[in-house]
Amino acid sequence: MDDARKDPAGSAIAGLAPALLAAKAQQPWPRMLLLAGFAGGFIAFGSVISMVAQSGGGDGGAVQLLSGFAFSVGLIMVMVVGAELFTGNTMMVLPAATGALPPARMAGAWLLVWLGNLGGSLAVAALYAAAGGLDDSIGAAARRMVEEKLAKSALATFCSAILANMLVCLAVWMSMAAPRLPAKILAIVGPVMIFVAAGLEHSVANMSIIPLGWLAMPAEAVAWSEGARNLLWSSLGNLAGGALLALGLAQGHGALRQDGAAAAREARR
């Protein structure tokens, strides 16, 4: 199929994505950290409302779908306000591959945003617990979610995280083509609902889900090492999933080419 017959939305996103992602990585560090803190907090709000959806009892497919629909509000807030989310930023491998972004800058952006997401997630989790939000059925849902996550092996967590971030990055990728807010929201909801309903592992969501579950448990029941292991393998899996999606779609649309000078100039505009 020649370029004239390609889906214009798909090819346009692939063409624009390297410069857009490179520009995100070149923001001043303090701004990036602040926006990452907000993103972690927004995703934590998504975790909270997902727990509320699961607190009414039952564990069937309808409950999981409702939980996924509720959680999507978190990513919608991140995308609409332009906050910085580690899982979406894993797609920065694309401008690094085209030469538009130095690998050292990419790695620094990943680390800073991951830490900012963690700080924002912990802040919202602590405030919600202090406000009494984990009483009764919501606390029970939080404990159940954490127990299920921490029971997974390292391999299961890693593989689950690959799939989760393929879906999250697909939501981000598709929203790039949405010229209006309703279309952007619609592009985000579907993939996010799938990953939550399927019980897949999203490292930034886990930064709030795990602490919320722990805050609803007796102190002696908290498994610190298991929580750290989950964040390690879910973060690595998310990196792999985001890279796979971004590089694969760019290659599919012929946008994965080494043109570092031109792409860098475009990113600085």
C-alpha atoms as an extended CHARMM CRD file, in Angstrom:
* protein
*
       269  EXT
         1         1  MET       CA              0.0000000000        0.0000000000        0.0000000000  PROA      1               0.0000000000
         2         2  ASP       CA              1.4900000000        3.3610000000       -0.9670000000  PROA      2               0.0000000000
         3         3  ASP       CA              1.5060000000        6.4160000000        1.3130000000  PROA      3               0.0000000000
         4         4  ALA       CA             -1.4610000000        8.0080000000       -0.4260000000  PROA      4               0.0000000000
         5         5  ARG       CA             -3.7310000000        5.1520000000        0.6330000000  PROA      5               0.0000000000
         6         6  LYS       CA             -2.6230000000        4.9480000000        4.2660000000  PROA      6               0.0000000000
         7         7  ASP       CA             -4.8960000000        5.9210000000        7.1250000000  PROA      7               0.0000000000
         8         8  PRO       CA             -4.0180000000        9.6250000000        7.5310000000  PROA      8               0.0000000000
         9         9  ALA       CA             -4.4750000000        9.5560000000       11.3010000000  PROA      9               0.0000000000
        10        10  GLY       CA             -2.1330000000        6.6280000000       11.8180000000  PROA      10              0.0000000000
        11        11  SER       CA              0.6170000000        7.8910000000        9.5470000000  PROA      11              0.0000000000
        12        12  ALA       CA              0.2940000000       11.4500000000       10.8650000000  PROA      12              0.0000000000
        13        13  ILE       CA              0.7390000000       10.3440000000       14.4830000000  PROA      13              0.0000000000
        14        14  ALA       CA              3.7630000000        8.2530000000       13.5620000000  PROA      14              0.0000000000
        15        15  GLY       CA              5.3040000000       11.2190000000       11.7670000000  PROA      15              0.0000000000
        16        16  LEU       CA              4.7250000000       13.6940000000       14.5880000000  PROA      16              0.0000000000
        17        17  ALA       CA              5.4170000000       11.4540000000       17.5920000000  PROA      17              0.0000000000
        18        18  PRO       CA              9.2520000000       11.5590000000       17.5820000000  PROA      18              0.0000000000
        19        19  ALA       CA              9.3990000000       15.3650000000       17.7360000000  PROA      19              0.0000000000
        20        20  LEU       CA              6.5690000000       15.6050000000       20.2850000000  PROA      20              0.0000000000
        21        21  LEU       CA              8.1540000000       13.0260000000       22.5960000000  PROA      21              0.0000000000
        22        22  ALA       CA             11.5990000000       14.6040000000       22.2340000000  PROA      22              0.0000000000
        23        23  ALA       CA             10.1810000000       17.9920000000       23.2250000000  PROA      23              0.0000000000
        24        24  LYS       CA              8.6240000000       16.4720000000       26.3430000000  PROA      24              0.0000000000
        25        25  ALA       CA             11.9980000000       15.0840000000       27.3940000000  PROA      25              0.0000000000
        26        26  GLN       CA             13.7160000000       18.4470000000       26.9050000000  PROA      26              0.0000000000
        27        27  GLN       CA             11.5880000000       20.3300000000       29.4330000000  PROA      27              0.0000000000
        28        28  PRO       CA             13.4060000000       21.9080000000       32.3930000000  PROA      28              0.0000000000
        29        29  TRP       CA             13.9020000000       19.3690000000       35.1930000000  PROA      29              0.0000000000
        30        30  PRO       CA             11.9160000000       21.2920000000       37.8610000000  PROA      30              0.0000000000
        31        31  ARG       CA              8.9100000000       21.6100000000       35.5470000000  PROA      31              0.0000000000
        32        32  MET       CA              9.0940000000       17.9360000000       34.6360000000  PROA      32              0.0000000000
        33        33  LEU       CA              9.2450000000       16.8900000000       38.2950000000  PROA      33              0.0000000000
        34        34  LEU       CA              6.2810000000       19.0760000000       39.2520000000  PROA      34              0.0000000000
        35        35  LEU       CA              4.1540000000       17.7750000000       36.3890000000  PROA      35              0.0000000000
        36        36  ALA       CA              5.1700000000       14.2070000000       37.2670000000  PROA      36              0.0000000000
        37        37  GLY       CA              3.9750000000       14.7140000000       40.8360000000  PROA      37              0.0000000000
        38        38  PHE       CA              0.5920000000       15.8230000000       39.5750000000  PROA      38              0.0000000000
        39        39  ALA       CA              0.3930000000       12.8540000000       37.1900000000  PROA      39              0.0000000000
        40        40  GLY       CA              1.0510000000       10.4180000000       40.0320000000  PROA      40              0.0000000000
        41        41  GLY       CA             -1.6830000000       12.0830000000       42.0450000000  PROA      41              0.0000000000
        42        42  PHE       CA             -4.1550000000       11.9520000000       39.1580000000  PROA      42              0.0000000000
        43        43  ILE       CA             -3.5030000000        8.2490000000       38.6140000000  PROA      43              0.0000000000
        44        44  ALA       CA             -3.9400000000        7.7320000000       42.3690000000  PROA      44              0.0000000000
        45        45  PHE       CA             -7.3890000000        9.3110000000       42.0960000000  PROA      45              0.0000000000
        46        46  GLY       CA             -8.0860000000        6.7740000000       39.3580000000  PROA      46              0.0000000000
        47        47  SER       CA             -6.9600000000        4.0000000000       41.7110000000  PROA      47              0.0000000000
        48        48  VAL       CA             -9.2890000000        5.2940000000       44.4240000000  PROA      48              0.0000000000
        49        49  ILE       CA            -12.3620000000        5.4280000000       42.2100000000  PROA      49              0.0000000000
        50        50  SER       CA            -11.4940000000        1.9830000000       40.8350000000  PROA      50              0.0000000000
        51        51  MET       CA            -11.5230000000        0.6550000000       44.4100000000  PROA      51              0.0000000000
        52        52  VAL       CA            -14.8360000000        2.3660000000       45.0300000000  PROA      52              0.0000000000
        53        53  ALA       CA            -16.2460000000        0.5800000000       41.9700000000  PROA      53              0.0000000000
        54        54  GLN       CA            -15.0570000000       -2.7660000000       43.3710000000  PROA      54              0.0000000000
        55        55  SER       CA            -16.2290000000       -2.1100000000       46.9210000000  PROA      55              0.0000000000
        56        56  GLY       CA            -19.8800000000       -2.9250000000       46.2830000000  PROA      56              0.0000000000
        57        57  GLY       CA            -19.2430000000       -6.6510000000       46.2900000000  PROA      57              0.0000000000
        58        58  GLY       CA            -18.8930000000       -9.1960000000       43.5400000000  PROA      58              0.0000000000
        59        59  ASP       CA            -15.9430000000       -9.9940000000       41.3260000000  PROA      59              0.0000000000
        60        60  GLY       CA            -17.5500000000      -10.6550000000       37.9650000000  PROA      60              0.0000000000
        61        61  GLY       CA            -16.7370000000       -9.2060000000       34.5840000000  PROA      61              0.0000000000
        62        62  ALA       CA            -19.2170000000       -6.3470000000       34.9010000000  PROA      62              0.0000000000
        63        63  VAL       CA            -17.5460000000       -5.1500000000       38.1010000000  PROA      63              0.0000000000
        64        64  GLN       CA            -14.1120000000       -5.3160000000       36.4750000000  PROA      64              0.0000000000
        65        65  LEU       CA            -15.3280000000       -3.3840000000       33.4370000000  PROA      65              0.0000000000
        66        66  LEU       CA            -16.8330000000       -0.7160000000       35.6790000000  PROA      66              0.0000000000
        67        67  SER       CA            -13.5820000000       -0.5350000000       37.6220000000  PROA      67              0.0000000000
        68        68  GLY       CA            -11.6360000000       -0.0660000000       34.3920000000  PROA      68              0.0000000000
        69        69  PHE       CA            -14.0110000000        2.6160000000       33.1520000000  PROA      69              0.0000000000
        70        70  ALA       CA            -13.6590000000        4.4590000000       36.4630000000  PROA      70              0.0000000000
        71        71  PHE       CA             -9.8600000000        4.2070000000       36.4520000000  PROA      71              0.0000000000
        72        72  SER       CA             -9.6430000000        5.7390000000       32.9770000000  PROA      72              0.0000000000
        73        73  VAL       CA            -10.5390000000        9.0980000000       34.5380000000  PROA      73              0.0000000000
        74        74  GLY       CA             -7.0200000000        9.2050000000       35.9830000000  PROA      74              0.0000000000
        75        75  LEU       CA             -5.3070000000        8.9910000000       32.5830000000  PROA      75              0.0000000000
        76        76  ILE       CA             -7.8280000000       11.4070000000       31.0900000000  PROA      76              0.0000000000
        77        77  MET       CA             -6.8080000000       14.0070000000       33.6810000000  PROA      77              0.0000000000
        78        78  VAL       CA             -3.1180000000       13.3810000000       32.9620000000  PROA      78              0.0000000000
        79        79  MET       CA             -3.5590000000       13.8220000000       29.2110000000  PROA      79              0.0000000000
        80        80  VAL       CA             -5.8840000000       16.8140000000       29.3080000000  PROA      80              0.0000000000
        81        81  VAL       CA             -3.7020000000       18.9060000000       31.6510000000  PROA      81              0.0000000000
        82        82  GLY       CA             -0.4020000000       17.7700000000       30.1190000000  PROA      82              0.0000000000
        83        83  ALA       CA              1.1230000000       16.0900000000       33.1750000000  PROA      83              0.0000000000
        84        84  GLU       CA              4.1310000000       13.7650000000       32.9320000000  PROA      84              0.0000000000
        85        85  LEU       CA              3.5280000000       10.0320000000       33.3060000000  PROA      85              0.0000000000
        86        86  PHE       CA              6.3660000000        7.4930000000       33.3390000000  PROA      86              0.0000000000
        87        87  THR       CA              4.4180000000        4.8270000000       31.4730000000  PROA      87              0.0000000000
        88        88  GLY       CA              3.5290000000        7.1250000000       28.5890000000  PROA      88              0.0000000000
        89        89  ASN       CA              7.0560000000        8.5240000000       28.5300000000  PROA      89              0.0000000000
        90        90  THR       CA              8.4840000000        5.0700000000       27.8600000000  PROA      90              0.0000000000
        91        91  MET       CA              7.6820000000        5.9040000000       24.2340000000  PROA      91              0.0000000000
        92        92  MET       CA             10.6260000000        8.3410000000       24.3210000000  PROA      92              0.0000000000
        93        93  VAL       CA             12.6230000000        5.4200000000       22.9180000000  PROA      93              0.0000000000
        94        94  LEU       CA             11.1920000000        6.5140000000       19.5740000000  PROA      94              0.0000000000
        95        95  PRO       CA             12.9620000000        9.9030000000       19.3460000000  PROA      95              0.0000000000
        96        96  ALA       CA             16.0640000000        8.2600000000       20.8230000000  PROA      96              0.0000000000
        97        97  ALA       CA             15.9630000000        5.7250000000       17.9810000000  PROA      97              0.0000000000
        98        98  THR       CA             15.5910000000        8.4560000000       15.3380000000  PROA      98              0.0000000000
        99        99  GLY       CA             18.4210000000       10.5140000000       16.8260000000  PROA      99              0.0000000000
       100       100  ALA       CA             16.2020000000       13.3650000000       18.0350000000  PROA      100             0.0000000000
       101       101  LEU       CA             16.8460000000       12.6740000000       21.7210000000  PROA      101             0.0000000000
       102       102  PRO       CA             20.1240000000       11.7920000000       23.4610000000  PROA      102             0.0000000000
       103       103  PRO       CA             19.7680000000        8.4820000000       25.3430000000  PROA      103             0.0000000000
       104       104  ALA       CA             21.1770000000       10.0460000000       28.5260000000  PROA      104             0.0000000000
       105       105  ARG       CA             18.4600000000       12.7050000000       28.5030000000  PROA      105             0.0000000000
       106       106  MET       CA             15.8190000000       10.0200000000       27.9350000000  PROA      106             0.0000000000
       107       107  ALA       CA             17.0710000000        7.9770000000       30.8890000000  PROA      107             0.0000000000
       108       108  GLY       CA             17.1900000000       11.0660000000       33.1120000000  PROA      108             0.0000000000
       109       109  ALA       CA             13.6290000000       11.9900000000       32.1670000000  PROA      109             0.0000000000
       110       110  TRP       CA             12.4420000000        8.4690000000       32.9120000000  PROA      110             0.0000000000
       111       111  LEU       CA             14.0490000000        8.4380000000       36.3500000000  PROA      111             0.0000000000
       112       112  LEU       CA             12.8460000000       11.8970000000       37.3350000000  PROA      112             0.0000000000
       113       113  VAL       CA              9.2880000000       11.2960000000       36.1710000000  PROA      113             0.0000000000
       114       114  TRP       CA              9.1720000000        7.8740000000       37.8700000000  PROA      114             0.0000000000
       115       115  LEU       CA             10.2150000000        9.4690000000       41.1650000000  PROA      115             0.0000000000
       116       116  GLY       CA              7.7520000000       12.3320000000       40.7090000000  PROA      116             0.0000000000
       117       117  ASN       CA              4.9410000000        9.8870000000       39.9600000000  PROA      117             0.0000000000
       118       118  LEU       CA              5.8370000000        7.9560000000       43.1150000000  PROA      118             0.0000000000
       119       119  GLY       CA              5.7780000000       11.0920000000       45.2570000000  PROA      119             0.0000000000
       120       120  GLY       CA              2.3990000000       12.2390000000       43.9390000000  PROA      120             0.0000000000
       121       121  SER       CA              0.9290000000        8.7550000000       44.2940000000  PROA      121             0.0000000000
       122       122  LEU       CA              2.0530000000        8.4080000000       47.9080000000  PROA      122             0.0000000000
       123       123  ALA       CA              0.7580000000       11.8720000000       48.7920000000  PROA      123             0.0000000000
       124       124  VAL       CA             -2.7570000000       11.1860000000       47.5000000000  PROA      124             0.0000000000
       125       125  ALA       CA             -2.8110000000        7.7130000000       49.0700000000  PROA      125             0.0000000000
       126       126  ALA       CA             -1.7910000000        9.1080000000       52.4630000000  PROA      126             0.0000000000
       127       127  LEU       CA             -4.3160000000       11.9480000000       52.2870000000  PROA      127             0.0000000000
       128       128  TYR       CA             -7.1270000000        9.6110000000       51.2720000000  PROA      128             0.0000000000
       129       129  ALA       CA             -6.3460000000        7.2500000000       54.1450000000  PROA      129             0.0000000000
       130       130  ALA       CA             -6.1390000000       10.1710000000       56.5980000000  PROA      130             0.0000000000
       131       131  ALA       CA             -9.5350000000       11.3620000000       55.3610000000  PROA      131             0.0000000000
       132       132  GLY       CA            -11.0630000000        8.0240000000       56.3780000000  PROA      132             0.0000000000
       133       133  GLY       CA            -11.5140000000        6.7920000000       52.8290000000  PROA      133             0.0000000000
       134       134  LEU       CA            -10.2920000000        3.2660000000       53.5500000000  PROA      134             0.0000000000
       135       135  ASP       CA            -12.9670000000        2.4310000000       56.0750000000  PROA      135             0.0000000000
       136       136  ASP       CA            -15.2900000000       -0.5170000000       55.5310000000  PROA      136             0.0000000000
       137       137  SER       CA            -15.7780000000       -1.9150000000       52.0350000000  PROA      137             0.0000000000
       138       138  ILE       CA            -13.3040000000        0.3460000000       50.2110000000  PROA      138             0.0000000000
       139       139  GLY       CA            -10.5100000000       -0.7600000000       52.5300000000  PROA      139             0.0000000000
       140       140  ALA       CA            -11.4740000000       -4.3780000000       51.9270000000  PROA      140             0.0000000000
       141       141  ALA       CA            -11.3120000000       -3.8210000000       48.1580000000  PROA      141             0.0000000000
       142       142  ALA       CA             -7.8870000000       -2.1760000000       48.5350000000  PROA      142             0.0000000000
       143       143  ARG       CA             -6.5400000000       -5.1050000000       50.5450000000  PROA      143             0.0000000000
       144       144  ARG       CA             -7.8980000000       -7.6250000000       48.0490000000  PROA      144             0.0000000000
       145       145  MET       CA             -6.3560000000       -5.8020000000       45.0900000000  PROA      145             0.0000000000
       146       146  VAL       CA             -2.9330000000       -5.6540000000       46.7400000000  PROA      146             0.0000000000
       147       147  GLU       CA             -2.9990000000       -9.3000000000       47.7930000000  PROA      147             0.0000000000
       148       148  GLU       CA             -3.7470000000      -10.3290000000       44.2150000000  PROA      148             0.0000000000
       149       149  LYS       CA             -0.9460000000       -8.1840000000       42.8020000000  PROA      149             0.0000000000
       150       150  LEU       CA              1.7170000000       -9.2690000000       45.2690000000  PROA      150             0.0000000000
       151       151  ALA       CA              0.8550000000      -12.9420000000       44.7890000000  PROA      151             0.0000000000
       152       152  LYS       CA              2.0850000000      -12.8320000000       41.1730000000  PROA      152             0.0000000000
       153       153  SER       CA              5.5240000000      -14.1450000000       40.2910000000  PROA      153             0.0000000000
       154       154  ALA       CA              8.1900000000      -11.8370000000       38.8720000000  PROA      154             0.0000000000
       155       155  LEU       CA              7.6620000000      -13.3120000000       35.3910000000  PROA      155             0.0000000000
       156       156  ALA       CA              3.8870000000      -12.9260000000       35.5660000000  PROA      156             0.0000000000
       157       157  THR       CA              4.2420000000       -9.3310000000       36.7540000000  PROA      157             0.0000000000
       158       158  PHE       CA              6.7230000000       -8.5190000000       33.9700000000  PROA      158             0.0000000000
       159       159  CYS       CA              4.6000000000      -10.0540000000       31.2040000000  PROA      159             0.0000000000
       160       160  SER       CA              1.4340000000       -8.4680000000       32.5810000000  PROA      160             0.0000000000
       161       161  ALA       CA              3.1600000000       -5.0700000000       32.6410000000  PROA      161             0.0000000000
       162       162  ILE       CA              4.2110000000       -5.3890000000       29.0060000000  PROA      162             0.0000000000
       163       163  LEU       CA              0.5860000000       -5.8660000000       27.9780000000  PROA      163             0.0000000000
       164       164  ALA       CA             -0.6550000000       -3.1250000000       30.3120000000  PROA      164             0.0000000000
       165       165  ASN       CA              1.6250000000       -0.4830000000       28.8750000000  PROA      165             0.0000000000
       166       166  MET       CA              1.0180000000       -1.4850000000       25.2990000000  PROA      166             0.0000000000
       167       167  LEU       CA             -2.5990000000       -0.5600000000       26.0180000000  PROA      167             0.0000000000
       168       168  VAL       CA             -1.7980000000        2.6070000000       27.9810000000  PROA      168             0.0000000000
       169       169  CYS       CA              0.6080000000        3.8280000000       25.3060000000  PROA      169             0.0000000000
       170       170  LEU       CA             -1.9570000000        2.9550000000       22.6410000000  PROA      170             0.0000000000
       171       171  ALA       CA             -4.4060000000        5.2390000000       24.4600000000  PROA      171             0.0000000000
       172       172  VAL       CA             -1.8070000000        8.0280000000       24.5400000000  PROA      172             0.0000000000
       173       173  TRP       CA             -0.8360000000        7.4240000000       20.8970000000  PROA      173             0.0000000000
       174       174  MET       CA             -4.4310000000        7.5210000000       19.6580000000  PROA      174             0.0000000000
       175       175  SER       CA             -5.2290000000       10.6290000000       21.6950000000  PROA      175             0.0000000000
       176       176  MET       CA             -2.4830000000       12.4800000000       19.7950000000  PROA      176             0.0000000000
       177       177  ALA       CA             -4.7400000000       12.3700000000       16.7370000000  PROA      177             0.0000000000
       178       178  ALA       CA             -7.7840000000       13.7350000000       18.5640000000  PROA      178             0.0000000000
       179       179  PRO       CA             -8.3460000000       17.4150000000       17.7270000000  PROA      179             0.0000000000
       180       180  ARG       CA            -11.1420000000       17.8550000000       20.2840000000  PROA      180             0.0000000000
       181       181  LEU       CA            -11.5200000000       16.9310000000       23.9310000000  PROA      181             0.0000000000
       182       182  PRO       CA            -14.4330000000       14.4370000000       23.5220000000  PROA      182             0.0000000000
       183       183  ALA       CA            -12.4580000000       12.4990000000       20.9120000000  PROA      183             0.0000000000
       184       184  LYS       CA             -9.3640000000       12.4820000000       23.1490000000  PROA      184             0.0000000000
       185       185  ILE       CA            -11.3970000000       11.0930000000       26.0540000000  PROA      185             0.0000000000
       186       186  LEU       CA            -12.9490000000        8.4120000000       23.8640000000  PROA      186             0.0000000000
       187       187  ALA       CA             -9.5210000000        7.3470000000       22.5970000000  PROA      187             0.0000000000
       188       188  ILE       CA             -8.2670000000        6.9130000000       26.1640000000  PROA      188             0.0000000000
       189       189  VAL       CA            -11.1780000000        5.0670000000       27.7590000000  PROA      189             0.0000000000
       190       190  GLY       CA            -11.1860000000        1.8610000000       25.7130000000  PROA      190             0.0000000000
       191       191  PRO       CA             -7.5610000000        0.7110000000       26.0930000000  PROA      191             0.0000000000
       192       192  VAL       CA             -7.4370000000        1.7130000000       29.7710000000  PROA      192             0.0000000000
       193       193  MET       CA            -10.6530000000       -0.1460000000       30.5210000000  PROA      193             0.0000000000
       194       194  ILE       CA             -9.1830000000       -3.2780000000       28.9200000000  PROA      194             0.0000000000
       195       195  PHE       CA             -5.9790000000       -3.2630000000       30.9680000000  PROA      195             0.0000000000
       196       196  VAL       CA             -7.7220000000       -2.6450000000       34.2890000000  PROA      196             0.0000000000
       197       197  ALA       CA            -10.5040000000       -5.1620000000       33.6630000000  PROA      197             0.0000000000
       198       198  ALA       CA             -7.9140000000       -7.7690000000       32.6810000000  PROA      198             0.0000000000
       199       199  GLY       CA             -5.9580000000       -7.2040000000       35.9000000000  PROA      199             0.0000000000
       200       200  LEU       CA             -2.7400000000       -6.1340000000       34.1670000000  PROA      200             0.0000000000
       201       201  GLU       CA              0.1500000000       -4.3860000000       35.9180000000  PROA      201             0.0000000000
       202       202  HSD       CA              0.6800000000       -0.6170000000       35.5850000000  PROA      202             0.0000000000
       203       203  SER       CA              3.6140000000        0.5830000000       37.6620000000  PROA      203             0.0000000000
       204       204  VAL       CA              2.2780000000        4.0810000000       38.3730000000  PROA      204             0.0000000000
       205       205  ALA       CA             -1.1540000000        2.7540000000       39.3370000000  PROA      205             0.0000000000
       206       206  ASN       CA              0.5900000000        0.3030000000       41.6560000000  PROA      206             0.0000000000
       207       207  MET       CA              2.4080000000        3.2170000000       43.3080000000  PROA      207             0.0000000000
       208       208  SER       CA             -0.9440000000        4.1430000000       44.8480000000  PROA      208             0.0000000000
       209       209  ILE       CA             -2.8090000000        0.8200000000       44.8860000000  PROA      209             0.0000000000
       210       210  ILE       CA             -0.1510000000       -0.9410000000       46.9550000000  PROA      210             0.0000000000
       211       211  PRO       CA              0.1780000000        1.8140000000       49.5970000000  PROA      211             0.0000000000
       212       212  LEU       CA             -3.6110000000        2.1230000000       49.8290000000  PROA      212             0.0000000000
       213       213  GLY       CA             -3.8880000000       -1.6030000000       50.4490000000  PROA      213             0.0000000000
       214       214  TRP       CA             -1.1170000000       -1.4850000000       53.0350000000  PROA      214             0.0000000000
       215       215  LEU       CA             -2.7350000000        1.4560000000       54.8220000000  PROA      215             0.0000000000
       216       216  ALA       CA             -5.8970000000       -0.6460000000       55.1400000000  PROA      216             0.0000000000
       217       217  MET       CA             -3.9530000000       -3.5570000000       56.6950000000  PROA      217             0.0000000000
       218       218  PRO       CA             -2.4040000000       -4.1720000000       60.1020000000  PROA      218             0.0000000000
       219       219  ALA       CA              1.2310000000       -3.0290000000       60.0930000000  PROA      219             0.0000000000
       220       220  GLU       CA              2.5340000000       -6.5690000000       60.5760000000  PROA      220             0.0000000000
       221       221  ALA       CA              0.8170000000       -7.6870000000       57.3480000000  PROA      221             0.0000000000
       222       222  VAL       CA              2.7010000000       -5.2220000000       55.1400000000  PROA      222             0.0000000000
       223       223  ALA       CA              5.1050000000       -7.0210000000       52.7630000000  PROA      223             0.0000000000
       224       224  TRP       CA              7.6590000000       -4.3480000000       51.8910000000  PROA      224             0.0000000000
       225       225  SER       CA              9.9220000000       -6.5530000000       49.8020000000  PROA      225             0.0000000000
       226       226  GLU       CA              7.0120000000       -7.9070000000       47.7530000000  PROA      226             0.0000000000
       227       227  GLY       CA              5.8100000000       -4.3760000000       47.0490000000  PROA      227             0.0000000000
       228       228  ALA       CA              9.2820000000       -3.2880000000       45.9120000000  PROA      228             0.0000000000
       229       229  ARG       CA              9.5480000000       -6.3730000000       43.7080000000  PROA      229             0.0000000000
       230       230  ASN       CA              6.2100000000       -5.5800000000       42.0890000000  PROA      230             0.0000000000
       231       231  LEU       CA              7.2680000000       -2.0080000000       41.2830000000  PROA      231             0.0000000000
       232       232  LEU       CA             10.5900000000       -3.1900000000       39.8670000000  PROA      232             0.0000000000
       233       233  TRP       CA              9.1450000000       -5.7940000000       37.4980000000  PROA      233             0.0000000000
       234       234  SER       CA              6.0710000000       -3.7570000000       36.5680000000  PROA      234             0.0000000000
       235       235  SER       CA              8.2950000000       -0.7630000000       35.7100000000  PROA      235             0.0000000000
       236       236  LEU       CA             10.6020000000       -2.8960000000       33.5630000000  PROA      236             0.0000000000
       237       237  GLY       CA              7.6560000000       -4.5480000000       31.8480000000  PROA      237             0.0000000000
       238       238  ASN       CA              6.0520000000       -1.1730000000       31.2150000000  PROA      238             0.0000000000
       239       239  LEU       CA              9.3000000000        0.0230000000       29.6210000000  PROA      239             0.0000000000
       240       240  ALA       CA              9.3140000000       -2.9790000000       27.3060000000  PROA      240             0.0000000000
       241       241  GLY       CA              5.6310000000       -2.6060000000       26.4020000000  PROA      241             0.0000000000
       242       242  GLY       CA              5.8480000000        1.1120000000       25.6760000000  PROA      242             0.0000000000
       243       243  ALA       CA              8.9800000000        0.6910000000       23.5790000000  PROA      243             0.0000000000
       244       244  LEU       CA              7.4590000000       -2.1870000000       21.6340000000  PROA      244             0.0000000000
       245       245  LEU       CA              4.3220000000       -0.2520000000       20.7870000000  PROA      245             0.0000000000
       246       246  ALA       CA              6.0320000000        3.0140000000       19.8200000000  PROA      246             0.0000000000
       247       247  LEU       CA              8.8110000000        1.4590000000       17.7450000000  PROA      247             0.0000000000
       248       248  GLY       CA              6.4670000000       -1.0350000000       16.1230000000  PROA      248             0.0000000000
       249       249  LEU       CA              3.8770000000        1.5240000000       15.0330000000  PROA      249             0.0000000000
       250       250  ALA       CA              6.5380000000        3.9490000000       13.8360000000  PROA      250             0.0000000000
       251       251  GLN       CA              8.1880000000        1.2050000000       11.7900000000  PROA      251             0.0000000000
       252       252  GLY       CA              4.8360000000        0.1520000000       10.4010000000  PROA      252             0.0000000000
       253       253  HSD       CA              4.2010000000        3.6630000000        9.1000000000  PROA      253             0.0000000000
       254       254  GLY       CA              7.7500000000        4.1770000000        7.8240000000  PROA      254             0.0000000000
       255       255  ALA       CA              8.5650000000        6.8140000000       10.4420000000  PROA      255             0.0000000000
       256       256  LEU       CA             11.4030000000        4.9600000000       12.1820000000  PROA      256             0.0000000000
       257       257  ARG       CA             14.3460000000        6.5240000000       10.4090000000  PROA      257             0.0000000000
       258       258  GLN       CA             17.5720000000        8.1250000000       11.5400000000  PROA      258             0.0000000000
       259       259  ASP       CA             17.1920000000       11.8490000000       10.8870000000  PROA      259             0.0000000000
       260       260  GLY       CA             18.4250000000       13.2580000000       14.1420000000  PROA      260             0.0000000000
       261       261  ALA       CA             19.2910000000       16.7830000000       13.0580000000  PROA      261             0.0000000000
       262       262  ALA       CA             15.9430000000       17.4860000000       11.4230000000  PROA      262             0.0000000000
       263       263  ALA       CA             13.9830000000       15.8640000000       14.2270000000  PROA      263             0.0000000000
       264       264  ALA       CA             15.9020000000       17.7890000000       16.8710000000  PROA      264             0.0000000000
       265       265  ARG       CA             15.1890000000       21.0660000000       15.1070000000  PROA      265             0.0000000000
       266       266  GLU       CA             11.5090000000       20.2000000000       14.9250000000  PROA      266             0.0000000000
       267       267  ALA       CA             11.4350000000       19.2900000000       18.6450000000  PROA      267             0.0000000000
       268       268  ARG       CA             12.8850000000       22.7030000000       19.6020000000  PROA      268             0.0000000000
       269       269  ARG       CA             10.2150000000       24.7000000000       17.7590000000  PROA      269             0.0000000000
